[in-house]
Every structure is written in C-alpha cells, then in structure tokens.
Amino acid sequence: MKGTHEVTVKNNRVQYKFTLRRNLTILRGNSATGKTTLIDLIAQYARDGENSGVFLQCDKPCIVLTSDLWQIRLSMTKDSIVFIDEDNAFVSTQEFAELVKKSDNYYVIAMREALPQLPYSVEEIYTLKNVTRGYGKVKRLYTSFAHIYQKELSAQPIPKPDVVIVEDSNAGYQFFKNVFEEQRIRCISANGKSNICAEIAKTPVGCVILVIADGAAFGPEMEKTLAQHGRRNIALFLPESFEWLILSSELLNRGETKQMLKDPSVCIESSQYFSWERFFTSFLVGKTKDTYLQYNKANLNPHYLQQHEKKAIQALMPEYKA
C-alpha cells in the first residue's frame, strides 16, 4: 500500500476523522481518551456493517486484529488498514514485526509503551484531540489525531552544543563529524538509535547535547530520550534521514526529486520499504548513480565534504541561538 488514506468513523455520539500517511501510526494516551472506542467502532462495523449504527468511510478495508489466531488472520490480510488495541501483547513481539515488514498493510496501533522492534516515525505518534459540539442533549464528540512531538519537530534555533551524538556510524556520521569538528565541537556515534540514551548518560552534567537521528524511525526512542531533559540540556535534530537531507538540499531538489519530496507517501510502497529512510537511501543511490555525487551509505563520498556541497546540506540544519 502507498499514499495517504482518510478515515472517518462515527456513530450518533462520536466522530473520528484522520489521515494516514505511513505504514505505522501509533496512538498514545491514558485510559478513557478514546483509543479503545475508536477501535471498538471499527470492529462493530466490520462485524455488522450498517446495522451496527456505525458509519465508516475509507478507500481501503479497515479491520481490527485481536490476539485470537492473529498470525493466521494477519497473513491473510492484504492491502488493508489494520487497527490493534493496546491489550494485545503480540504487538511487542519480534514475530509481529517480521509479519508487518512483509505485509502491504497500514497499521494503527494504540499503545502506552514504546515498541522498539518497529521503526515508526516521530511524526506518526499521536494523541487524540476531542472537541464537543452541539446544543442541549444533542451533542457529538469530534475526535482527531494530534502530534505529540510537534514542538520537538518544529524548526527553531538551538543552543550551540558542547557534544553532538549521531545515531549512525556510516556516511551520515562521517558528514556530521566533519561539520562539527570543524567548529571544535565533539561529535560521537551512538552506533544505533537504541544506544543514544546511554551516550547521553556518559556526558558531563551541564553539557549542551545535540542529538541527530533519523526521524523516520526514531519514534520508539523519543520518550526515553526526552526523559533525560531533567538531567541534561538536550536539543534534537530529527530529519527523515541523512539521505533525505541530501535530497532536500539545492544539490538535488529539482525535477523528479522535488516532486517526490512534496508527498513521499505516493512513492513508498509499504511492503517494499519497512520505513521511509530505506526508501530515501534507495532513491538517492539511484539519482546519483554514475555522477560525481554517487552515494554510498557505508562510506561518504568525499565530494559531499567539498565547500559548496557541504554548505548546501548544512543550510537545512538548525541555526544556533544568538
């Protein structure tokens, strides 16, 4: 499945309306915020159709997956939007992650805890926003999705860091290490997003830390990374990926690339790319093949460190506060 898909679900008391852009969408929030009600309405419609009193509109089939024979049901589900409530323990398993990776479905998962085995985007973690409208006894609750990490994702100047921690150890790290060490700022690799918090803990208290990670898959690490704020001064730079930065720079942002960047979901088939950063890598490799900017994820092409090319990519990085 690819593209964006609008979903409207309602009965005479409540209406949910939201748009899905990626294969993995996470709903967070405490009890009684409406997550289970949404999934119950979809299950009622799937079971009884219009006789359920539920109206459901979407261009794709919507189903609810429960723990009952979930492996068999999931293996038989194609090109659908799959909703899963938080009381289903299988969503935390590696087996579930492997089945999701091979499928062409989109998934909406209501969970209070992070799911480290799934590479979901920081932009696809939501809470439910409720607004009551109507008069007297005739009222309806209108519910939409609201980004949890909107503030962290907004472009804004950051304090000049003392230490930079980069998620990967490949081309992206090689680029950022060159950029920051030129400014006499220490830059280290965490060798994976799950190690970032451990690297933060090693830094002296009082340091300003800039964390650079692939936003397209950093969702599971967001809560525990931000939990370090009380002990460390942390700023986040979470582009989709390093490859996305290159594609978005003036070096390549034209023609087919510019069109793709307007709405990547139109181009990204979920069964082929488990998360968007894999697509951006494949796209960049294809666009730069047999050119002086030919991209290799393992080892940075030295041309990206030339003054013009480096500045073009740096232009998309956050500025420092005055």
NORLIN-V688311 format. One record per residue. N is the residue number from 1. SS is DSSP state (A for helix, B for strand, O for the rest). PSI is psi in whole degrees, 0 to 359 (999 if undefined). OMEGA is omega as a letter, one per 30 degrees, with the letter a starting at -180 (NA if undefined). Layout:
((N,SS,PSI,OMEGA) (N,SS,PSI,OMEGA))
//
This chain:
((1,O,147,l) (2,O,172,l) (3,O,182,l) (4,O,147,a) (5,B,122,l) (6,B,139,l) (7,B,129,l) (8,B,126,l) (9,B,129,a) (10,B,157,l) (11,O,200,a) (12,O,359,a) (13,O,330,a) (14,B,149,l) (15,B,132,l) (16,B,134,l) (17,B,124,a) (18,B,165,a) (19,B,134,l) (20,B,132,a) (21,O,340,a) (22,O,173,a) (23,O,341,a) (24,B,121,l) (25,B,132,a) (26,B,130,l) (27,B,123,l) (28,O,164,l) (29,O,160,l) (30,O,176,l) (31,O,154,l) (32,O,23,l) (33,O,353,l) (34,O,359,a) (35,A,311,a) (36,A,325,l) (37,A,317,l) (38,A,311,a) (39,A,324,l) (40,A,320,l) (41,A,318,l) (42,A,321,l) (43,A,320,l) (44,A,317,a) (45,A,319,l) (46,A,328,a) (47,A,316,a) (48,A,359,l) (49,A,217,a) (50,A,336,l) (51,A,346,l) (52,A,345,a) (53,O,8,a) (54,O,136,l) (55,B,127,l) (56,B,127,l) (57,B,124,l) (58,O,151,l) (59,O,358,l) (60,O,152,l) (61,B,140,l) (62,B,126,a) (63,B,162,l) (64,B,127,l) (65,O,126,l) (66,O,177,a) (67,O,347,a) (68,O,108,l) (69,O,43,a) (70,A,325,a) (71,A,315,a) (72,A,314,a) (73,A,319,a) (74,A,322,l) (75,A,338,a) (76,A,354,a) (77,O,124,a) (78,O,144,l) (79,O,47,a) (80,B,167,l) (81,B,120,a) (82,B,123,l) (83,B,136,a) (84,B,128,l) (85,O,164,a) (86,O,350,a) (87,O,10,l) (88,O,103,a) (89,A,340,a) (90,A,338,a) (91,A,343,l) (92,A,2,a) (93,O,155,l) (94,A,329,l) (95,A,317,l) (96,A,315,a) (97,A,319,a) (98,A,321,l) (99,A,321,l) (100,A,317,a) (101,A,325,a) (102,A,352,a) (103,O,166,l) (104,O,25,l) (105,O,165,l) (106,B,151,a) (107,B,135,l) (108,B,114,a) (109,B,121,l) (110,B,115,a) (111,O,143,l) (112,O,332,a) (113,O,158,l) (114,O,155,l) (115,O,84,a) (116,O,341,a) (117,O,354,a) (118,O,129,a) (119,O,73,a) (120,O,153,a) (121,O,150,l) (122,A,338,l) (123,A,351,a) (124,A,33,l) (125,B,120,a) (126,B,158,l) (127,B,170,a) (128,B,133,l) (129,B,121,a) (130,B,135,l) (131,B,126,l) (132,B,130,l) (133,B,150,l) (134,B,183,a) (135,B,142,l) (136,O,232,a) (137,O,348,a) (138,B,92,a) (139,B,153,l) (140,B,142,l) (141,B,119,l) (142,B,125,a) (143,B,134,l) (144,B,171,l) (145,B,138,l) (146,B,133,l) (147,B,134,l) (148,O,323,a) (149,O,37,a) (150,A,317,a) (151,A,316,a) (152,A,337,a) (153,A,349,a) (154,O,144,l) (155,O,122,l) (156,O,152,l) (157,O,150,a) (158,B,159,l) (159,O,148,l) (160,O,124,a) (161,O,154,l) (162,O,327,a) (163,B,141,l) (164,B,128,l) (165,B,119,a) (166,B,137,a) (167,O,310,a) (168,O,179,a) (169,O,14,a) (170,O,221,a) (171,A,319,l) (172,A,313,l) (173,A,319,l) (174,A,322,l) (175,A,309,a) (176,A,325,l) (177,A,317,l) (178,A,316,a) (179,A,312,a) (180,A,326,l) (181,A,336,l) (182,O,333,l) (183,O,10,a) (184,O,37,l) (185,O,128,a) (186,B,133,a) (187,B,124,a) (188,B,155,l) (189,B,137,l) (190,O,350,a) (191,O,45,l) (192,O,145,a) (193,A,332,a) (194,A,349,l) (195,A,359,a) (196,A,316,a) (197,A,323,l) (198,A,322,l) (199,A,323,l) (200,A,317,a) (201,A,336,a) (202,A,343,a) (203,O,149,l) (204,O,142,l) (205,O,137,a) (206,O,345,l) (207,O,146,l) (208,B,122,a) (209,B,130,l) (210,B,123,l) (211,B,126,l) (212,B,121,a) (213,O,164,l) (214,O,106,a) (215,O,334,a) (216,O,342,a) (217,O,9,a) (218,O,359,a) (219,A,314,a) (220,A,340,a) (221,A,354,a) (222,A,312,a) (223,A,313,a) (224,A,333,l) (225,A,313,l) (226,A,336,l) (227,A,342,l) (228,A,352,a) (229,A,326,a) (230,A,335,a) (231,O,344,a) (232,O,153,l) (233,B,102,a) (234,B,132,l) (235,B,149,a) (236,B,137,l) (237,B,110,a) (238,O,67,l) (239,O,164,l) (240,O,315,l) (241,O,169,l) (242,A,322,l) (243,A,323,l) (244,A,322,l) (245,A,314,a) (246,A,314,l) (247,A,326,a) (248,A,347,a) (249,O,168,l) (250,O,349,l) (251,O,325,a) (252,O,351,a) (253,O,76,l) (254,O,163,l) (255,A,231,a) (256,A,322,a) (257,A,315,l) (258,A,319,l) (259,A,317,l) (260,A,317,a) (261,A,338,l) (262,A,323,l) (263,O,83,a) (264,A,332,a) (265,A,332,a) (266,A,333,a) (267,O,344,a) (268,O,106,l) (269,O,121,a) (270,O,330,a) (271,O,342,a) (272,O,327,a) (273,O,111,a) (274,O,325,l) (275,O,164,a) (276,A,331,a) (277,A,333,l) (278,A,321,l) (279,A,315,a) (280,A,323,l) (281,A,312,a) (282,A,318,a) (283,A,316,a) (284,A,317,l) (285,A,317,l) (286,A,319,a) (287,A,332,a) (288,A,1,a) (289,O,134,l) (290,O,24,l) (291,O,172,l) (292,O,343,l) (293,O,18,a) (294,O,127,a) (295,O,137,l) (296,O,117,a) (297,O,327,a) (298,O,322,a) (299,O,124,a) (300,O,129,l) (301,O,124,a) (302,A,339,a) (303,A,334,l) (304,A,348,l) (305,A,3,l) (306,O,154,a) (307,A,310,a) (308,A,312,a) (309,A,318,a) (310,A,317,a) (311,A,325,l) (312,A,322,l) (313,A,318,l) (314,A,332,a) (315,O,340,a) (316,O,358,l) (317,O,157,a) (318,O,147,l) (319,O,162,l) (320,B,148,l) (321,O,145,l) (322,O,999,NA))
//
